């Protein structure tokens, strides 16, 4: 094993802090972001649904967080342990955080930031275990500062980080390709079914803005709706014992490392292309791909009903804006909850069969390519996650891991 030194996190970071313990004033399109734990997932900061605030509030909060490229972010409240590295881009300098995100600023003389990210990723289960709190779990800054890590010399750190980051770079390339495919299909859907510029629209007859032959239908008329099974949480494990089980927190990454030996009815299986929504907190929306898995309670699965011409991609695009709208307006006593009653109220404008078939012919190949890329990402994550603890612990030498990277 390589020689290593033991440090507390507080000794290898210039600063460990968290975001603002209070609120800020929203300002649409200000360009200054006030992100929270829900915006940290899949190894990066996600701005799609991030709050934008006034410049004055940003500058006030920025004095505390001082986000810079290379800083490590860890969610420390609610969903513990989701991580990201701040990228070297202009948006980083216009981003600050709510208190649910901790910011770590590595000392470059001791630890390479990307290596520290991967070591903390390997030690993530321990970080989750030390989180405390009765009503809501919290990872305290004091505990973070005292958390011990083992650090090899900087040359080894950089080699290890380069091996692991190679997989993440491939995943990011695939993610960019998925985004292009998603946008292509979204624009096609909008052109045909929102702007009503579908093939033959110039000759179509409209009544009250609705094309002749189109119908308004409920969700349950066009989709099979299946609620997750209440698996026993004490049987969950990360040792591949049983089949994967999808919990709410897994919907963000579109992958799970939680398994259960418990068996449920076949109707609770999730397959490639199934549409999943988390019903509590943020109503995360996900097209599943990668592995056959169980759906856990508090998630719901949607599939087009058999003997209809509705494709998975059409169902995805009609359902997504409705779920996002419900996410904005539903407020529970402690957390937002998407109920069966909410779903039963949903209504959709469904075009004629011939138009659905034409959309399916174009969109299905796009959908299938997305699934292929997502499955590739699942495989890349699995390889990276197998290498991660072995490299960090020193059980796998850098040279051997490099050979594995070249010939996986």
C-alpha positions in Angstrom: 0.0 0.0 0.0 1.2 3.6 -0.7 2.3 5.6 2.3 -0.6 7.7 3.6 -1.1 10.4 6.3 -4.2 10.7 8.4 -5.8 14.1 8.5 -9.0 15.7 9.8 -11.0 17.4 7.1 -10.6 20.7 8.9 -6.8 20.3 8.5 -6.9 19.8 4.7 -9.5 22.5 3.9 -9.0 26.3 4.2 -12.7 26.6 5.0 -15.7 24.3 5.8 -18.9 26.2 5.9 -22.5 26.0 4.8 -25.0 28.2 3.1 -27.2 31.0 4.5 -29.3 30.3 7.6 -32.2 32.3 6.4 -33.9 33.3 3.2 -33.2 35.6 0.2 -35.5 37.7 -2.0 -36.2 36.1 -5.3 -35.6 37.9 -8.6 -36.4 36.2 -11.8 -33.6 36.1 -14.4 -31.2 38.0 -12.1 -28.4 35.5 -13.0 -27.6 35.0 -9.3 -28.4 31.6 -7.9 -29.4 30.4 -4.4 -29.1 26.7 -4.6 -30.2 24.0 -2.1 -29.6 20.3 -1.5 -32.2 19.5 -4.2 -30.0 21.1 -6.8 -27.0 18.9 -6.0 -27.2 15.5 -7.7 -25.5 13.3 -10.3 -22.1 14.7 -9.3 -22.8 18.3 -10.3 -24.8 21.5 -9.6 -28.0 21.6 -11.5 -29.4 25.0 -12.3 -32.6 24.0 -14.2 -34.9 24.6 -11.1 -32.5 26.7 -9.1 -33.8 29.9 -7.4 -32.5 33.2 -8.6 -32.2 36.0 -6.1 -31.3 39.7 -5.9 -27.7 40.8 -6.4 -27.7 42.4 -3.0 -28.8 39.2 -1.3 -26.3 37.2 -3.4 -23.4 39.4 -2.3 -24.4 39.2 1.3 -24.6 35.4 1.3 -21.5 35.1 -0.9 -19.4 36.6 1.8 -20.1 33.4 3.8 -19.9 30.7 1.0 -17.3 32.3 -1.4 -17.9 29.5 -4.0 -14.9 29.0 -6.3 -14.0 26.4 -8.9 -12.7 23.2 -7.3 -14.8 23.6 -4.1 -16.5 20.4 -3.0 -20.2 20.5 -2.2 -21.9 18.1 0.2 -25.6 18.1 1.0 -25.8 18.1 4.8 -29.5 18.3 5.6 -32.4 16.0 4.6 -30.8 14.0 1.8 -27.3 13.6 3.2 -24.1 13.0 1.2 -24.9 14.0 -2.4 -21.8 15.6 -3.7 -20.5 17.8 -6.5 -17.4 19.8 -7.5 -17.8 23.4 -8.5 -16.8 23.8 -12.2 -14.5 26.4 -13.7 -17.3 28.4 -15.4 -18.7 31.9 -15.0 -21.9 30.6 -13.4 -19.9 29.3 -10.4 -19.0 32.9 -9.4 -22.7 33.8 -9.4 -23.8 30.9 -7.1 -24.4 30.7 -3.4 -26.3 28.3 -1.2 -28.9 27.6 1.4 -27.8 26.0 4.7 -28.6 22.5 3.3 -25.3 22.5 1.4 -21.8 22.4 2.9 -18.9 23.9 1.1 -15.3 22.5 1.4 -12.3 24.5 0.1 -9.3 22.0 -0.2 -5.8 23.2 0.7 -4.0 22.5 -2.6 -0.6 22.1 -0.8 -2.0 19.0 1.0 -4.8 17.5 -1.0 -5.8 17.6 -4.7 -9.5 18.7 -4.8 -10.7 16.0 -7.2 -9.0 13.3 -5.1 -10.7 14.6 -2.0 -14.0 14.5 -3.8 -13.5 10.8 -4.7 -12.3 9.8 -1.2 -15.4 11.4 0.4 -17.5 9.7 -2.2 -16.0 6.3 -1.1 -16.6 7.2 2.5 -20.1 8.5 1.9 -21.9 5.7 3.9 -19.9 6.7 7.0 -20.8 10.4 6.5 -24.4 9.4 6.3 -24.1 7.3 9.5 -22.7 10.2 11.6 -25.5 12.6 10.6 -27.7 13.4 13.5 -31.2 14.9 14.1 -34.6 13.7 15.2 -37.1 15.4 12.8 -34.6 16.0 10.0 -31.2 14.4 9.6 -28.3 16.8 9.6 -24.5 16.5 9.0 -23.0 19.0 11.4 -20.1 21.2 10.3 -18.3 20.3 13.5 -18.5 16.6 12.7 -17.3 17.3 9.1 -14.3 19.2 10.4 -13.3 16.3 12.7 -13.9 13.6 10.0 -10.7 11.7 9.4 -9.4 10.8 6.0 -6.2 9.1 4.8 -4.2 11.0 2.2 -1.3 9.7 0.0 1.2 12.0 -1.7 0.0 14.5 -4.2 1.3 12.5 -7.2 -0.6 9.4 -6.2 -3.7 11.6 -5.5 -3.6 13.1 -9.0 -3.1 9.6 -10.7 -6.1 8.2 -8.7 -8.3 11.2 -9.6 -7.4 11.0 -13.3 -8.4 7.3 -13.4 -11.7 7.9 -11.8 -12.5 11.1 -13.5 -12.1 9.4 -16.9 -15.3 7.5 -16.2 -17.1 10.6 -15.1 -16.0 12.4 -18.3 -17.4 9.6 -20.4 -20.7 9.8 -18.4 -20.8 13.6 -18.9 -20.4 13.2 -22.7 -23.3 10.7 -22.7 -25.3 13.1 -20.6 -24.8 15.8 -23.2 -25.9 13.5 -26.0 -29.0 12.6 -23.9 -29.8 16.2 -23.5 -29.6 16.8 -27.3 -31.9 13.8 -27.9 -34.3 15.0 -25.2 -34.5 18.5 -26.6 -35.0 17.2 -30.2 -38.0 15.1 -29.0 -39.3 17.9 -26.8 -39.3 20.4 -29.7 -41.1 17.9 -31.9 -43.7 17.3 -29.3 -44.2 21.1 -28.7 -44.4 21.8 -32.5 -47.1 19.2 -33.0 -49.1 19.1 -29.8 -48.6 22.5 -28.2 -48.2 24.9 -31.1 -50.6 22.7 -33.0 -48.4 22.7 -36.2 -48.8 18.9 -36.7 -48.7 17.3 -40.2 -51.8 18.4 -42.0 -52.7 21.1 -39.5 -53.5 23.6 -42.3 -56.4 21.4 -43.5 -57.6 20.4 -40.0 -60.9 21.6 -38.6 -60.7 23.2 -35.1 -63.5 23.8 -32.6 -62.7 26.0 -29.6 -59.0 25.6 -30.4 -59.1 21.8 -30.4 -58.6 19.8 -33.6 -61.5 17.7 -34.7 -61.2 14.1 -33.6 -58.9 14.9 -30.6 -60.2 13.9 -27.1 -59.7 14.9 -23.5 -58.8 11.9 -21.4 -57.8 11.2 -17.8 -54.5 9.8 -16.8 -56.0 6.5 -15.9 -57.5 6.2 -19.4 -54.2 6.4 -21.1 -51.7 5.0 -18.5 -51.1 2.1 -16.1 -50.4 3.7 -12.7 -48.6 1.5 -10.2 -47.6 2.6 -6.7 -44.4 1.2 -5.1 -44.2 -1.7 -2.8 -43.5 -1.1 1.0 -40.2 -3.1 1.2 -38.8 -3.5 4.7 -36.1 -0.9 5.0 -34.1 -3.1 7.5 -33.5 -5.5 4.6 -31.9 -2.9 2.4 -28.2 -3.4 1.7 -25.4 -2.2 -0.6 -23.8 -5.6 -1.1 -25.8 -6.8 -4.1 -27.9 -9.2 -2.0 -31.2 -9.5 -3.9 -32.4 -7.1 -6.6 -32.0 -3.3 -6.8 -34.8 -1.3 -5.2 -35.5 2.3 -6.3 -36.2 4.8 -3.6 -37.1 8.5 -4.0 -33.5 9.7 -3.7 -32.5 7.3 -6.6 -34.7 9.1 -9.1 -32.3 12.1 -9.3 -29.3 10.0 -10.4 -31.4 7.5 -12.4 -29.5 4.7 -10.6 -29.5 2.9 -7.3 -27.0 1.0 -5.2 -29.6 -0.3 -2.8 -30.6 -3.9 -2.8 -33.2 -6.1 -1.1 -33.7 -9.9 -0.9 -37.4 -9.3 -0.2 -39.7 -10.5 -3.0 -42.8 -8.7 -4.2 -45.3 -9.3 -7.0 -44.0 -9.0 -10.5 -46.1 -5.9 -11.1 -43.5 -3.9 -9.0 -40.7 -4.4 -11.4 -39.3 -1.4 -13.2 -38.0 -1.9 -16.8 -36.1 0.3 -19.3 -38.2 3.3 -20.4 -40.6 3.2 -17.4 -41.6 6.7 -16.2 -41.2 7.2 -12.4 -42.2 10.0 -10.1 -41.3 10.5 -6.4 -44.4 11.3 -4.5 -42.9 13.2 -1.5 -40.8 16.3 -1.3 -39.6 17.2 -4.7 -41.7 15.2 -7.3 -38.6 14.0 -9.2 -39.4 12.8 -12.7 -37.3 10.0 -14.2 -37.1 7.8 -17.3 -35.6 4.6 -15.9 -32.8 2.8 -17.7 -30.0 0.4 -16.8 -31.2 -2.5 -14.6 -34.3 -4.3 -13.8 -35.4 -3.2 -10.3 -38.2 -3.0 -7.8 -40.1 0.2 -7.2 -40.3 1.2 -3.5 -43.2 2.9 -1.8 -43.6 6.6 -2.2 -42.7 6.2 -5.9 -45.2 5.7 -8.7 -44.6 4.1 -12.1 -46.4 5.1 -15.3 -46.7 3.0 -18.5 -48.9 3.6 -21.6 -52.0 1.4 -21.5 -51.9 -1.6 -23.7 -54.0 -1.5 -26.9 -53.5 2.3 -27.3 -51.2 4.0 -29.7 -49.7 6.1 -27.0 -45.9 5.7 -26.8 -43.8 6.0 -23.7 -42.3 9.2 -25.1 -45.7 10.8 -25.7 -46.8 9.8 -22.2 -43.5 11.3 -20.8 -44.1 14.6 -22.5 -47.7 15.1 -21.6 -47.2 14.0 -18.0 -44.0 15.9 -17.2 -45.4 19.5 -17.3 -48.4 18.4 -15.2 -46.2 16.9 -12.5 -43.9 20.0 -12.6 -47.0 22.2 -12.1 -48.2 20.1 -9.2 -44.8 20.3 -7.7 -45.1 24.1 -7.7 -48.5 24.3 -6.1 -48.8 21.4 -3.7 -47.6 22.2 -0.1 -48.1 19.7 2.7 -47.9 20.2 6.4 -44.2 19.3 6.5 -43.3 18.2 2.9 -45.2 18.3 -0.4 -47.0 15.1 -1.1 -48.4 13.9 -4.5 -51.6 12.0 -3.8 -53.6 9.5 -5.8 -56.4 12.1 -5.8 -54.1 14.6 -7.5 -53.3 12.1 -10.2 -56.9 11.2 -10.8 -57.7 14.9 -11.5 -55.2 15.1 -14.4 -56.6 15.5 -17.9 -54.8 15.4 -21.2 -55.6 16.4 -24.8 -55.0 13.2 -26.9 -54.7 13.4 -30.7 -56.0 11.0 -33.3 -54.5 7.5 -33.6 -52.8 8.3 -36.9 -50.9 11.3 -35.5 -49.9 9.3 -32.4 -48.5 6.6 -34.7 -46.5 9.1 -36.7 -45.1 10.6 -33.6 -44.2 7.2 -32.3 -42.3 6.3 -35.5 -40.1 9.4 -35.1 -39.8 9.5 -31.3 -39.3 5.8 -30.5 -35.8 5.7 -32.1 -34.8 8.8 -30.1 -36.2 7.2 -26.9 -34.3 4.0 -27.5 -31.0 5.8 -28.1 -31.5 7.6 -24.8 -32.0 4.3 -23.1 -28.8 2.9 -24.6 -26.8 5.9 -23.4 -28.3 5.7 -19.9 -27.5 2.0 -19.7 -23.9 2.8 -20.8 -23.8 5.4 -18.0 -25.0 2.8 -15.5 -22.2 0.4 -16.6 -19.6 3.2 -16.3 -20.8 4.1 -12.8 -20.6 0.5 -11.8 -17.0 0.2 -13.0 -16.0 3.5 -11.4 -17.7 2.5 -8.1 -15.9 -0.9 -8.1 -12.6 0.9 -8.6 -13.3 3.7 -6.1 -12.9 2.0 -2.7 -10.0 -0.2 -4.0 -8.0 2.8 -5.2 -8.7 5.0 -2.2 -7.8 2.2 0.2 -4.6 1.3 -1.7 -5.7 -2.3 -2.4 -5.5 -1.6 -6.1 -2.4 0.0 -7.4 -2.6 2.9 -9.8 -0.7 1.0 -12.5 -3.2 -1.9 -12.4 -6.2 0.4 -12.4 -4.7 2.2 -15.4 -4.6 -1.1 -17.3 -8.1 -1.8 -16.3 -9.2 1.5 -17.6 -7.6 0.8 -21.0 -9.0 -2.7 -21.2 -12.1 -2.8 -19.0 
